Amino acid sequence: MTTASGNNAVIEIVTKGPKGDSGFPAGGVTGQVLAKASNDDYDGEWITVGGTGTVTSVDLDAPTGFAVAGGPITTAGTITLSYASGYQGFTTAEASKLAGIEAGAQVNVATNLAYEVATRLLSSSTGTDVTLPLFTSTLAGLTPASGGGTTNFLRADGTWAEPPGGSGGSGTVTSVGFTAPTGFSVTGSPITTSGTIELSYAAGYQGYTSTEASKLAGIATGAEVNVNADWNATSGDAQILNKPTLGGAAALDVGTTSSTVATGDRGLPTGGTTGQVLQKTSGTDYDADWQTLSTRTTSANGLQPALSFAAITYGATVDLDLAALDGQYRTITLTGDITFTTSNRAAGRTVVIRLLPGASERTLTFPADWVFVSTKPATLAANKTAVLSLTFFGTADTDCVAAYGVQP
C-alpha cells in the first residue's frame, strides 16, 4: 500500500509471513532495496542494485564478415565480436594498395607466344590470337612466299614477278668508266659487263689525315726547317740577328787566380771535371773557378747541400760533429741503447738522422738543452723507423731545435 505525503511516498512493504501480517524484513544495509525473492506473495529480501536504468537485455548485431558470441546479456557478461570465416582485418595501407589496382585486374602471368608459319597465326596464352598480314603497296607486313626460282623479284605491291624481258635487266647502260683528279690512279675502267673499278693514289701522293691537316695549319707560310745558329754567320738561316755588343777585355776576365778567359771573351773558365760547380774564389767580379761541391763546409760561403746518405757507426755514445754532418742525411743502426752529444755547432747547420732499432726496444738519451718541437722520446720501439732532425740557430745545445718522428 502506498500513500503520498507532500513530495515523499511512503511504501508499505509486506514480508513473507502469515497472511495479514505486514512490515519490513529484518536486516539490510544503507542503500539496499527490497526486491521479490520468488513468485510467492510477500517473499521479499534486501538486495544491492547497480543502477536505476531500464535496460534488461543487450545483444549485438554485426554486418557480413563478422561473428558475434556471448549475446544477449541479461545480467552481466561480455559480447565477443570476431571475423567470420574467410574475412580478416583491412589496414589503411592495404586500402590504399587496393585503390591503386584497377577493377578486373588479374595476377600477372608469363605470356607464351606461338607462331604458325603456314597460316601466319600468332597465338598468345594470355591474350588474343592474331593473324599477321602480308605487306602491300599501302600496308606493312610479312613478305609473301616467293614460290622458289631465281628469276622472280619482289615488287612494291607485295607480289613476286619476273621483270619484263625475262631474267635480264631493262636498263640501257652498256659501259661505265671512271676518271679521278690529279693524285689518283684508276684501273679497271670502263666496265661493259661486270667488274670492279680500282682507285689508288698516284706515285708521289698519299692519304692526308685530319691530324696532319691540323699540323699543317699551324705552320706559317714560308716556314723553313730549323738550322743551328752560327755566331759568325753574316747571312742565311744560321745568321744571329741583334747580337749584343760585348764590353772591353778589362770587364771580361774570369778567374784572376785560377783561370782567365781570353781577352774579348766572356764565358766559363776552362778545365773542371764532371760534377764540379763554378764557385767564387774571391770578392772580385768574374773571379770564379771549378770546385768539387763535396769539399765545401758551412762557412761564410753558405750551407753545404745534402751530399751524403752514409751510415754513422753505432756506439753507446755517438758525437754528432755538425761541421762534418752539416746538410747531410745519415743512418744509425742501433744494436743497443744510445746517448747523443754534439760538437762544432754553428748557426745554420742541420743534419737528419734515421734511427733503425732492430728487433729490440732501444733507450734514447739526448742533451738536456735541446728544444724539441715534438714529443721528446725516451725509447724507440722494436722494428720501428724513426727520423731525428736537428737545426742549430747558434753555437750551443740550447740553440738546437729538434724534431722527432716515428713510424706508427
C-alpha positions as CSV (number, residue, x, y, z in Angstrom):
1,M,0.0,0.0,0.0
2,T,1.4,3.4,-0.9
3,T,0.4,6.8,0.5
4,A,1.6,10.3,-0.6
5,S,2.7,13.0,1.8
6,G,4.0,16.1,0.1
7,N,6.8,15.1,-2.3
8,N,7.5,11.9,-0.4
9,A,5.9,8.5,-0.8
10,V,5.5,6.1,2.0
11,I,5.7,2.5,0.8
12,E,4.2,-0.3,3.0
13,I,6.0,-3.5,2.2
14,V,4.7,-6.9,3.3
15,T,7.3,-9.5,4.0
16,K,6.7,-13.2,3.7
17,G,4.8,-14.5,6.8
18,P,1.3,-15.3,7.8
19,K,-1.3,-13.7,5.7
20,G,-2.4,-10.4,7.1
21,D,0.9,-9.6,8.6
22,S,2.9,-6.7,7.1
23,G,6.2,-4.8,7.7
24,F,9.9,-4.7,6.6
25,P,12.0,-7.8,6.8
26,A,14.9,-7.6,9.2
27,G,18.5,-6.9,8.1
28,G,19.7,-4.9,5.1
29,V,22.3,-2.1,4.8
30,T,22.0,1.5,3.8
31,G,21.3,1.9,0.1
32,Q,19.8,-1.6,-0.5
33,V,16.3,-2.0,-1.8
34,L,13.6,-4.6,-1.1
35,A,13.0,-7.0,-4.0
36,K,11.0,-10.1,-4.7
37,A,12.9,-13.2,-3.8
38,S,10.5,-15.5,-5.6
39,N,7.0,-15.5,-7.1
40,D,5.4,-16.2,-3.7
41,D,3.4,-13.4,-2.1
42,Y,5.2,-11.4,0.5
43,D,8.5,-13.2,-0.3
44,G,10.9,-10.2,-0.3
45,E,14.5,-9.5,0.6
46,W,17.1,-6.6,0.8
47,I,19.4,-6.5,-2.3
48,T,22.0,-4.2,-3.7
49,V,21.3,-2.8,-7.2
50,G,23.8,-1.3,-9.7
51,G,21.7,1.3,-11.2
52,T,18.3,2.6,-11.9
53,G,18.1,2.1,-15.7
54,T,15.5,0.2,-17.6
55,V,17.8,-2.0,-19.9
56,T,17.3,-5.6,-19.1
57,S,18.9,-7.3,-22.2
58,V,21.8,-6.4,-24.5
59,D,22.7,-8.1,-27.8
60,L,24.9,-7.2,-30.8
61,D,24.1,-7.5,-34.5
62,A,27.1,-7.2,-36.9
63,P,27.3,-6.9,-40.7
64,T,28.5,-9.7,-43.0
65,G,32.1,-10.7,-42.3
66,F,31.7,-10.7,-38.5
67,A,30.7,-13.4,-35.9
68,V,29.0,-12.4,-32.6
69,A,29.2,-14.6,-29.4
70,G,28.0,-14.1,-25.8
71,G,24.8,-12.2,-26.5
72,P,22.3,-11.4,-25.4
73,I,23.4,-10.3,-21.9
74,T,20.6,-10.0,-19.3
75,T,22.6,-9.7,-16.2
76,A,26.4,-9.4,-16.7
77,G,28.8,-10.7,-19.3
78,T,30.9,-9.9,-22.5
79,I,29.8,-9.9,-26.1
80,T,32.6,-11.0,-28.4
81,L,32.9,-9.8,-31.9
82,S,35.3,-11.6,-34.3
83,Y,35.9,-12.0,-38.0
84,A,33.8,-14.7,-39.7
85,S,35.5,-17.5,-41.6
86,G,37.0,-16.1,-44.9
87,Y,37.3,-12.5,-43.5
88,Q,40.2,-10.6,-41.9
89,G,41.3,-7.1,-40.8
90,F,41.9,-4.4,-43.5
91,T,44.6,-1.8,-42.9
92,T,44.8,1.8,-44.3
93,A,47.9,0.7,-46.3
94,E,46.0,-2.2,-47.7
95,A,43.1,0.0,-48.6
96,S,45.5,2.4,-50.4
97,K,47.1,-0.5,-52.3
98,L,43.7,-1.9,-53.3
99,A,42.6,1.6,-54.5
100,G,45.5,1.6,-57.0
101,I,44.5,-1.7,-58.6
102,E,42.1,-1.3,-61.5
103,A,38.8,-3.2,-61.4
104,G,39.1,-6.6,-63.1
105,A,42.9,-6.7,-62.8
106,Q,44.5,-10.1,-62.8
107,V,47.7,-11.6,-61.4
108,N,50.5,-11.2,-64.0
109,V,51.5,-14.5,-65.7
110,A,54.1,-15.2,-68.3
111,T,52.8,-15.0,-71.9
112,N,53.7,-17.8,-74.2
113,L,53.6,-17.0,-77.9
114,A,53.4,-19.5,-80.7
115,Y,53.6,-18.8,-84.5
116,E,52.2,-21.0,-87.2
117,V,54.1,-20.3,-90.4
118,A,51.5,-21.8,-92.8
119,T,48.6,-19.7,-91.5
120,R,50.7,-16.7,-90.1
121,L,48.7,-17.1,-86.9
122,L,50.4,-15.7,-83.8
123,S,48.9,-17.3,-80.7
124,S,49.1,-15.9,-77.2
125,S,48.5,-17.9,-74.0
126,T,47.2,-14.8,-72.2
127,G,45.8,-12.6,-74.9
128,T,44.0,-12.6,-78.3
129,D,45.4,-14.5,-81.2
130,V,46.2,-12.5,-84.3
131,T,46.9,-13.3,-88.0
132,L,49.9,-11.3,-89.2
133,P,49.2,-9.6,-92.5
134,L,51.3,-9.6,-95.7
135,F,52.8,-6.4,-96.9
136,T,51.1,-4.5,-99.8
137,S,51.8,-1.2,-101.5
138,T,49.9,0.6,-98.7
139,L,50.4,-1.7,-95.6
140,A,53.4,-3.0,-93.8
141,G,53.5,-6.7,-93.2
142,L,55.3,-10.0,-93.8
143,T,56.9,-10.9,-97.1
144,P,54.8,-13.4,-99.1
145,A,56.2,-16.8,-100.1
146,S,58.3,-16.5,-103.3
147,G,57.4,-19.9,-104.7
148,G,61.1,-20.6,-105.4
149,G,63.1,-19.9,-108.5
150,T,65.9,-17.4,-109.3
151,T,64.3,-15.0,-111.7
152,N,61.4,-13.6,-109.7
153,F,61.7,-10.3,-107.8
154,L,59.6,-8.9,-105.1
155,R,57.5,-5.9,-106.4
156,A,56.4,-2.9,-104.4
157,D,52.8,-4.2,-104.4
158,G,53.8,-7.3,-102.4
159,T,53.9,-9.8,-105.2
160,W,56.7,-11.8,-106.8
161,A,57.1,-11.3,-110.6
162,E,59.7,-11.7,-113.3
163,P,61.0,-8.4,-114.7
164,P,59.9,-7.5,-118.2
165,G,62.3,-9.0,-120.8
166,G,62.9,-12.2,-119.0
167,S,65.7,-12.6,-116.5
168,G,67.8,-9.8,-118.0
169,G,67.5,-6.1,-117.0
170,S,65.7,-3.5,-118.9
171,G,68.3,-0.7,-118.5
172,T,70.1,1.0,-121.3
173,V,73.6,1.4,-119.7
174,T,76.2,-0.7,-121.6
175,S,79.5,0.8,-120.4
176,V,80.7,2.5,-117.1
177,G,84.0,4.4,-116.9
178,F,85.6,6.4,-114.1
179,T,88.0,9.3,-114.0
180,A,89.7,10.9,-111.0
181,P,91.6,14.2,-110.3
182,T,95.3,14.6,-110.1
183,G,96.9,12.4,-107.4
184,F,94.9,9.3,-108.1
185,S,95.3,6.4,-110.5
186,V,92.3,4.5,-112.0
187,T,92.3,0.8,-113.2
188,G,89.6,-1.5,-114.4
189,S,87.7,1.2,-116.3
190,P,85.5,1.0,-118.3
191,I,83.2,-1.9,-117.3
192,T,81.0,-3.2,-120.0
193,T,79.6,-6.3,-118.3
194,S,80.7,-6.7,-114.7
195,G,83.8,-5.9,-112.7
196,T,85.4,-3.6,-110.2
197,I,87.0,-0.2,-110.8
198,E,90.0,0.4,-108.5
199,L,91.1,3.8,-107.3
200,S,94.5,4.3,-105.8
201,Y,97.0,7.1,-105.0
202,A,99.3,8.0,-107.9
203,A,103.1,8.0,-107.4
204,G,104.1,10.9,-105.1
205,Y,100.7,11.2,-103.4
206,Q,99.3,9.7,-100.2
207,G,96.4,9.9,-97.7
208,Y,96.1,13.1,-95.7
209,T,94.7,12.7,-92.2
210,S,92.8,15.3,-90.0
211,T,95.8,15.3,-87.6
212,E,98.2,16.2,-90.5
213,A,95.8,18.9,-91.7
214,S,95.8,20.4,-88.2
215,K,99.6,20.3,-88.0
216,L,100.0,21.9,-91.4
217,A,97.5,24.7,-90.5
218,G,99.8,25.6,-87.6
219,I,102.9,26.1,-89.7
220,A,103.3,29.7,-91.0
221,T,103.5,30.2,-94.8
222,G,107.2,30.2,-95.9
223,A,108.4,28.4,-92.7
224,E,111.7,26.6,-93.1
225,V,113.4,23.7,-91.3
226,N,115.3,24.9,-88.2
227,V,119.1,25.2,-88.5
228,N,121.8,25.7,-85.9
229,A,122.7,29.3,-85.3
230,D,126.2,30.4,-86.1
231,W,127.6,33.4,-84.2
232,N,129.9,34.3,-87.0
233,A,127.4,33.9,-89.9
234,T,126.6,37.2,-91.6
235,S,123.7,35.9,-93.8
236,G,121.4,33.0,-94.3
237,D,119.3,30.9,-91.9
238,A,122.3,30.5,-89.5
239,Q,122.8,34.2,-89.0
240,I,122.0,35.6,-85.5
241,L,120.3,38.9,-85.6
242,N,120.5,41.6,-83.0
243,K,123.7,40.2,-81.4
244,P,124.7,42.2,-78.2
245,T,127.9,44.3,-78.2
246,L,130.3,42.8,-75.6
247,G,132.3,45.1,-73.3
248,G,136.1,45.5,-73.2
249,A,138.7,43.0,-72.1
250,A,139.0,44.5,-68.6
251,A,135.4,43.6,-67.7
252,L,135.7,40.1,-69.2
253,D,138.4,38.4,-67.1
254,V,137.1,35.4,-65.3
255,G,139.3,33.8,-62.6
256,T,142.2,36.1,-61.8
257,T,143.9,33.4,-59.7
258,S,142.7,30.1,-61.1
259,S,142.0,30.6,-64.8
260,T,141.4,33.5,-67.1
261,V,139.2,33.8,-70.2
262,A,141.0,35.2,-73.2
263,T,140.6,39.0,-73.8
264,G,137.4,39.8,-75.6
265,D,135.6,36.6,-74.5
266,R,133.0,36.3,-71.7
267,G,132.0,32.8,-70.5
268,L,133.1,29.8,-68.4
269,P,136.7,29.1,-67.3
270,T,138.4,26.2,-68.9
271,G,139.1,23.0,-67.0
272,G,137.0,21.3,-64.4
273,T,135.6,17.7,-64.2
274,T,132.2,16.1,-64.3
275,G,130.1,17.1,-61.3
276,Q,132.1,20.2,-60.3
277,V,130.4,23.6,-60.0
278,L,131.6,27.2,-60.6
279,Q,132.4,28.8,-57.3
280,K,133.5,32.3,-56.4
281,T,137.1,32.3,-55.2
282,S,137.2,36.0,-54.1
283,G,135.0,39.1,-53.9
284,T,136.4,40.3,-57.3
285,D,133.9,40.3,-60.2
286,Y,134.2,37.3,-62.5
287,D,136.7,35.6,-60.1
288,A,135.5,32.0,-60.1
289,D,136.8,28.5,-60.6
290,W,135.5,25.0,-60.9
291,Q,135.2,23.4,-57.4
292,T,134.1,20.0,-56.1
293,L,131.0,20.7,-54.1
294,S,131.6,17.8,-51.7
295,T,134.6,19.6,-50.2
296,R,132.5,22.6,-49.0
297,T,131.6,23.0,-45.3
298,T,129.4,25.5,-43.7
299,S,131.2,28.9,-43.6
300,A,130.8,32.4,-44.9
301,N,130.3,30.8,-48.3
302,G,126.9,29.3,-47.2
303,L,125.3,25.9,-46.4
304,Q,126.6,22.7,-47.9
305,P,123.8,20.8,-49.6
306,A,122.9,17.2,-48.6
307,L,125.6,15.1,-50.2
308,S,125.9,12.0,-48.1
309,F,123.5,9.3,-47.1
310,A,126.2,7.1,-45.5
311,A,125.8,5.3,-42.1
312,I,127.2,6.5,-38.8
313,T,128.9,3.8,-36.8
314,Y,126.9,2.8,-33.7
315,G,128.2,3.3,-30.3
316,A,126.7,3.6,-26.8
317,T,127.6,7.3,-27.1
318,V,127.6,9.0,-30.6
319,D,129.0,12.5,-31.0
320,L,127.4,14.4,-33.9
321,D,130.1,16.6,-35.5
322,L,128.0,19.3,-37.1
323,A,130.9,20.6,-39.2
324,A,131.2,17.2,-40.9
325,L,127.5,16.3,-40.9
326,D,126.0,19.7,-42.0
327,G,123.3,19.3,-44.6
328,Q,123.5,15.5,-44.7
329,Y,121.2,12.6,-44.2
330,R,122.6,9.7,-42.2
331,T,121.5,6.4,-40.8
332,I,122.4,4.8,-37.4
333,T,121.6,1.1,-36.9
334,L,121.2,0.6,-33.2
335,T,122.5,-2.5,-31.6
336,G,121.9,-1.2,-28.1
337,D,120.9,1.9,-26.2
338,I,122.3,5.3,-27.4
339,T,123.3,8.6,-26.0
340,F,123.8,11.7,-28.3
341,T,126.3,14.5,-27.9
342,T,127.3,17.3,-30.3
343,S,130.3,19.2,-31.4
344,N,131.3,22.0,-33.9
345,R,127.8,23.6,-33.6
346,A,127.1,26.7,-35.6
347,A,124.1,28.7,-36.7
348,G,122.5,27.3,-39.8
349,R,124.0,23.8,-39.5
350,T,121.5,20.9,-39.9
351,V,121.5,17.2,-40.0
352,V,118.8,14.5,-40.5
353,I,119.4,11.1,-38.9
354,R,117.4,7.9,-39.5
355,L,117.3,5.5,-36.5
356,L,116.8,1.7,-37.0
357,P,116.4,-0.1,-33.7
358,G,116.3,-3.7,-35.0
359,A,114.3,-6.3,-33.2
360,S,114.7,-4.8,-29.7
361,E,113.4,-1.6,-28.0
362,R,116.2,1.0,-27.5
363,T,116.6,3.7,-24.9
364,L,117.4,7.2,-26.4
365,T,119.2,9.9,-24.4
366,F,119.6,13.5,-25.7
367,P,121.4,16.6,-24.5
368,A,119.1,18.2,-21.9
369,D,119.3,21.6,-23.6
370,W,117.9,20.6,-26.9
371,V,114.5,22.1,-27.7
372,F,112.1,19.5,-29.1
373,V,109.2,20.8,-31.2
374,S,107.6,17.4,-31.0
375,T,107.3,14.9,-28.1
376,K,110.8,14.1,-26.7
377,P,111.2,10.3,-26.9
378,A,112.7,8.2,-24.2
379,T,112.7,4.9,-26.2
380,L,112.3,3.6,-29.7
381,A,110.1,0.5,-30.1
382,A,111.5,-2.6,-31.8
383,N,111.3,-2.7,-35.7
384,K,110.1,0.9,-35.9
385,T,111.9,3.5,-38.1
386,A,112.4,7.0,-36.6
387,V,113.8,10.2,-38.0
388,L,115.7,12.8,-35.9
389,S,116.1,16.3,-37.5
390,L,118.4,18.9,-35.9
391,T,118.7,22.6,-36.8
392,F,121.1,24.9,-35.0
393,F,120.5,28.6,-34.5
394,G,123.7,29.2,-32.6
395,T,126.8,27.5,-31.2
396,A,125.3,25.9,-28.1
397,D,123.0,22.9,-27.4
398,T,120.4,25.4,-26.2
399,D,120.3,26.7,-29.8
400,C,119.3,23.3,-31.2
401,V,115.7,22.8,-32.4
402,A,115.0,19.0,-32.6
403,A,112.1,17.3,-34.4
404,Y,111.4,13.6,-34.0
405,G,109.0,11.4,-35.8
406,V,108.5,7.6,-35.6
407,Q,106.7,5.0,-37.6
408,P,103.2,4.3,-36.2
